[in-house]
Amino acid sequence: ALLAEELWDLKSTRIFCTTCPAHWMNFQNSCYFFSFKSKPWKIAQQFCEDEGANLVIVNSGIEQNFLVKHMGNDQVFWIGLTDTDKENHWIWVDNTTLSVFWGKDEPNNAGSGEDCATLRFSGKWNDPCSCPRQPIAPLLLY
């Protein structure tokens, strides 16, 4: 009976053991791949899909801090946020809405056509779409 209780406690606390593929980083039951090859946003998203993932969807400050911690001081990465379908209506690649880490005066669509989002090393988001950037692709493990 004691063993059954301990097993129940383990199951109820939802402890997961995850193994990530080579070169992927484990964080909160997901695996993250930081690509250092620059690509346009759409190609970066396709790259992630080919790996069974999407561009990263930032769901919390804890996840945001994890991502920034693993970036270099001058790096900028694509995230899975876009307003391609409707200007200033930002949606994640899974069709959910959330955008809480924009930089000052962002998103601003400066010069128009800024329909993609990046994560800067400062931890803030920006909405440029013109320059190729590196993708972050999380692989969710359950």
ZAMARDREN-588241 format. One record per residue (C-alpha): residue number from 1; chain; x, y, z. Coordinates in steps of 0.05 Angstrom, whole numbers. Each point is the difference from the previous one (the first is absolute). Example, Ala and Ser with C-alpha at 12.3 -4.5 7.8 and 13.67 -1.06 7.14 Angstrom:
% ZAMARDREN-588241
{site 1,"A",{246,-90,156}}
{site 2,"A",{27,69,-13}}
END
This chain:
% ZAMARDREN-588241
{site 1,"A",{0,0,0}}
{site 2,"A",{57,48,16}}
{site 3,"A",{31,-13,-69}}
{site 4,"A",{-67,14,-33}}
{site 5,"A",{-6,66,38}}
{site 6,"A",{69,21,-21}}
{site 7,"A",{-15,-18,-72}}
{site 8,"A",{-65,41,4}}
{site 9,"A",{39,59,28}}
{site 10,"A",{49,-3,-57}}
{site 11,"A",{-55,-3,-52}}
{site 12,"A",{-39,56,32}}
{site 13,"A",{59,48,1}}
{site 14,"A",{8,-12,-75}}
{site 15,"A",{75,-12,0}}
{site 16,"A",{24,-14,-71}}
{site 17,"A",{65,-29,-24}}
{site 18,"A",{15,26,-69}}
{site 19,"A",{56,-16,-47}}
{site 20,"A",{14,50,-53}}
{site 21,"A",{32,-14,-68}}
{site 22,"A",{73,17,-8}}
{site 23,"A",{13,75,0}}
{site 24,"A",{-68,16,30}}
{site 25,"A",{-8,30,71}}
{site 26,"A",{-50,-26,51}}
{site 27,"A",{-43,51,37}}
{site 28,"A",{-66,-12,35}}
{site 29,"A",{-18,-64,-37}}
{site 30,"A",{17,29,-68}}
{site 31,"A",{62,-3,-43}}
{site 32,"A",{26,63,-33}}
{site 33,"A",{46,6,-60}}
{site 34,"A",{37,65,-10}}
{site 35,"A",{20,3,-73}}
{site 36,"A",{58,45,-18}}
{site 37,"A",{-14,0,-75}}
{site 38,"A",{-39,62,-21}}
{site 39,"A",{-63,-10,-41}}
{site 40,"A",{-61,42,-19}}
{site 41,"A",{-58,-9,49}}
{site 42,"A",{-42,-46,-45}}
{site 43,"A",{59,-45,-16}}
{site 44,"A",{19,0,74}}
{site 45,"A",{-71,-24,18}}
{site 46,"A",{4,-53,-54}}
{site 47,"A",{67,-22,28}}
{site 48,"A",{-32,-9,68}}
{site 49,"A",{-60,-37,-29}}
{site 50,"A",{48,-48,-36}}
{site 51,"A",{29,-15,70}}
{site 52,"A",{-69,-13,28}}
{site 53,"A",{-4,67,35}}
{site 54,"A",{-19,73,-11}}
{site 55,"A",{36,65,11}}
{site 56,"A",{-1,12,75}}
{site 57,"A",{-65,24,33}}
{site 58,"A",{19,38,63}}
{site 59,"A",{-52,-16,54}}
{site 60,"A",{32,28,63}}
{site 61,"A",{53,44,29}}
{site 62,"A",{37,-62,23}}
{site 63,"A",{3,-26,-71}}
{site 64,"A",{21,69,-25}}
{site 65,"A",{57,2,50}}
{site 66,"A",{23,-70,-20}}
{site 67,"A",{3,22,-73}}
{site 68,"A",{37,64,14}}
{site 69,"A",{49,-36,45}}
{site 70,"A",{21,-44,-58}}
{site 71,"A",{10,56,-50}}
{site 72,"A",{64,38,-13}}
{site 73,"A",{5,75,13}}
{site 74,"A",{-13,19,-72}}
{site 75,"A",{-46,-55,-23}}
{site 76,"A",{-71,7,-26}}
{site 77,"A",{-45,-61,-11}}
{site 78,"A",{-67,-9,-34}}
{site 79,"A",{-59,-18,43}}
{site 80,"A",{-66,-30,-23}}
{site 81,"A",{-39,65,0}}
{site 82,"A",{-27,35,-62}}
{site 83,"A",{-53,50,-23}}
{site 84,"A",{3,-21,-73}}
{site 85,"A",{-74,-14,-5}}
{site 86,"A",{-24,65,32}}
{site 87,"A",{44,60,17}}
{site 88,"A",{9,10,76}}
{site 89,"A",{-37,-64,15}}
{site 90,"A",{58,-42,25}}
{site 91,"A",{-10,-75,5}}
{site 92,"A",{45,-58,16}}
{site 93,"A",{12,-55,-50}}
{site 94,"A",{-49,-43,39}}
{site 95,"A",{-54,55,-10}}
{site 96,"A",{0,24,73}}
{site 97,"A",{8,73,19}}
{site 98,"A",{49,26,52}}
{site 99,"A",{52,54,-6}}
{site 100,"A",{29,27,64}}
{site 101,"A",{74,11,-11}}
{site 102,"A",{1,53,-55}}
{site 103,"A",{56,51,2}}
{site 104,"A",{-15,74,10}}
{site 105,"A",{-46,26,-55}}
{site 106,"A",{-5,-69,-31}}
{site 107,"A",{-32,-28,-41}}
{site 108,"A",{2,61,-46}}
{site 109,"A",{-1,-27,-71}}
{site 110,"A",{53,52,-17}}
{site 111,"A",{4,7,-75}}
{site 112,"A",{-57,-51,-7}}
{site 113,"A",{8,-74,-12}}
{site 114,"A",{24,-15,71}}
{site 115,"A",{-41,-63,8}}
{site 116,"A",{49,-45,38}}
{site 117,"A",{26,1,71}}
{site 118,"A",{70,-8,28}}
{site 119,"A",{28,-10,70}}
{site 120,"A",{59,45,13}}
{site 121,"A",{56,-14,49}}
{site 122,"A",{-30,55,44}}
{site 123,"A",{-60,-45,11}}
{site 124,"A",{-46,46,-39}}
{site 125,"A",{-38,-15,-64}}
{site 126,"A",{3,39,-65}}
{site 127,"A",{-40,-6,-65}}
{site 128,"A",{50,3,-58}}
{site 129,"A",{-10,-48,-58}}
{site 130,"A",{52,22,-50}}
{site 131,"A",{64,-32,26}}
{site 132,"A",{12,-75,7}}
{site 133,"A",{5,-22,72}}
{site 134,"A",{13,-65,38}}
{site 135,"A",{-59,-41,23}}
{site 136,"A",{-13,-31,68}}
{site 137,"A",{-40,-64,-8}}
{site 138,"A",{-30,-32,62}}
{site 139,"A",{-20,-73,-4}}
{site 140,"A",{-55,-14,51}}
{site 141,"A",{7,-65,38}}
{site 142,"A",{-56,-30,42}}
END
